[in-house]
């Protein structure tokens, strides 16, 4: 079972603003990319067929707290940890680290498991499928090597 995941990244020029600093909204994209990579690492997907139905994971909540800027070509990593897993939601915490130790931002997101009805064009919250439930677990709440986790949200 997996509860944590680390994804290395590099700031691309298109992700920066006129000052050469990563645009604030880009951090939300980084969180989503890291979540998708985490699920892929488990053989899962954020959108697709699962147990005979089309499942997807829209956001119910997302936020990010910024400490220091990232700039063009900075290398950093996004550390994902599963904060909570409930009947229909998974809550993730994200830490953005430059040089392995400098926390530049912290964020969190709650994804809601939904079943899509392509004919009606609707979605409805459903219990997390066993395929996800078996492979994803909640991370320990202990501190890690860069300090305590942000339990806000």
VENZIKA-V693687 format. One record per pair of residues at least 12 apart in sequence whose ideal C-beta (glycine too) atoms are under 8 Angstrom apart, sorted by the first residue. I is the first residue (numbers start at 0). J is the second residue. D is the distance in Angstrom with one decimal. If there is no record, write none. Layout:
I/J/D  I/J/D
//
This chain:
0/133/7.3  0/134/6.0  0/135/6.8  0/136/4.2  1/37/7.3  1/40/7.3  1/41/5.8  1/81/7.8  1/134/6.3  1/135/6.1  1/136/6.9  2/80/6.4  2/81/4.9  2/135/7.4  2/136/4.7  2/137/6.1  2/138/3.9  2/139/7.3  3/78/6.9  3/79/6.6  3/80/4.8  3/81/7.4  3/138/5.3  4/33/7.0  4/36/7.1  4/37/4.1  4/40/6.4  4/78/7.5  4/79/4.5  4/80/8.0  5/76/5.4  5/77/7.3  5/78/5.1  5/79/7.5  6/32/7.2  6/33/4.4  6/36/5.1  6/37/7.5  6/76/6.4  6/77/4.9  6/78/8.0  6/79/7.2  7/74/6.9  7/75/7.6  7/76/4.9  8/29/6.4  8/32/7.6  8/74/7.4  8/75/5.8  8/76/6.8  8/77/6.4  9/72/6.4  9/73/7.1  9/74/5.1  9/75/7.7  10/69/5.2  10/70/6.4  10/71/5.5  10/72/6.0  10/73/4.7  10/75/7.3  11/71/7.6  12/71/5.3  14/71/8.0  15/70/6.9  15/71/5.2  19/70/5.4  19/71/5.4  20/68/4.3  20/69/7.1  20/70/5.8  21/68/6.6  21/69/4.3  21/70/7.1  21/73/8.0  23/63/7.4  23/65/6.7  26/63/4.8  26/65/7.3  26/95/6.9  26/104/5.6  26/106/6.2  27/61/6.2  27/63/6.5  27/106/7.5  29/77/5.5  29/93/7.7  29/95/7.0  30/61/7.2  30/63/7.4  30/77/7.0  30/79/7.9  30/91/7.5  30/93/4.8  30/106/5.4  30/108/5.7  31/108/7.8  32/77/7.9  33/77/4.2  33/79/5.1  33/93/6.5  34/79/6.5  34/91/6.2  34/108/7.1  34/110/7.2  37/79/5.3  41/134/4.6  41/135/7.1  42/134/7.7  43/130/6.7  43/131/6.1  43/134/6.7  45/110/7.9  49/128/4.9  49/130/5.7  49/131/7.6  50/128/4.9  50/129/7.1  50/130/6.7  52/114/5.0  52/115/8.0  52/125/7.7  53/114/6.7  53/115/4.3  53/117/6.7  54/112/6.4  54/113/7.1  54/114/6.2  54/115/7.4  54/125/7.4  54/128/6.2  55/113/5.5  55/115/5.7  55/122/6.9  56/89/7.6  56/110/4.1  56/111/6.7  56/112/6.1  56/113/7.3  57/110/7.1  57/111/5.8  57/113/6.2  57/122/7.3  58/108/5.8  58/109/6.8  58/110/6.1  58/111/7.5  59/88/6.6  59/109/4.6  59/110/7.2  59/111/4.7  60/107/7.6  60/108/6.8  60/109/4.4  60/152/6.5  61/106/7.1  61/107/7.2  61/108/4.3  61/109/7.5  62/106/6.2  62/107/6.0  62/108/8.0  62/151/7.7  62/152/5.9  63/93/7.9  63/104/5.8  63/105/7.2  63/106/3.7  64/104/6.4  64/105/5.0  64/106/6.9  64/149/7.1  64/151/7.8  65/103/7.5  65/104/4.9  66/102/5.9  66/103/5.6  66/104/6.0  66/105/7.6  67/97/7.5  67/101/6.8  67/102/8.0  67/103/4.5  67/104/7.8  68/103/7.2  69/95/7.4  69/97/6.7  69/103/5.7  73/97/6.1  74/97/7.5  75/95/5.8  75/96/6.1  75/97/4.7  75/103/6.7  76/95/7.6  76/96/5.3  76/99/7.2  77/93/5.7  77/94/7.3  77/95/5.7  77/96/7.9  78/93/6.9  78/94/4.5  78/95/8.0  78/96/6.5  78/143/7.9  79/91/5.6  79/92/7.4  79/93/5.7  80/92/4.9  80/94/7.9  80/138/4.0  80/148/6.6  81/135/5.9  81/136/6.6  81/137/5.3  81/138/5.2  82/107/6.8  82/137/6.9  82/138/7.0  82/148/7.6  82/150/7.2  83/137/6.1  84/127/7.2  84/132/7.6  84/135/6.3  84/136/7.2  84/137/5.5  86/126/5.7  86/127/6.9  87/111/6.0  87/112/5.1  87/124/4.7  87/125/6.5  87/126/6.1  87/127/6.4  88/109/5.4  88/110/6.6  88/111/5.3  88/112/7.0  88/127/8.0  89/109/7.3  89/110/5.2  89/112/7.6  89/127/7.1  89/131/7.8  89/135/6.6  90/107/6.7  90/108/7.4  90/109/4.6  90/110/7.9  90/152/7.5  91/107/6.4  91/108/5.2  91/109/7.6  91/110/7.2  92/105/7.3  92/106/7.5  92/107/5.0  92/138/7.9  92/148/5.7  92/149/6.1  92/150/7.8  93/105/6.8  93/106/4.4  93/107/6.6  93/108/7.3  94/145/6.9  94/148/7.8  94/149/7.6  96/145/6.4  100/144/7.7  100/145/5.7  102/145/5.9  102/146/7.2  105/149/4.5  107/149/7.1  107/151/7.0  107/152/4.3  109/152/7.6  111/124/5.6  112/124/6.7  112/125/5.7  112/126/7.2  112/127/4.9  112/128/7.3  112/131/7.4  113/125/6.4
//
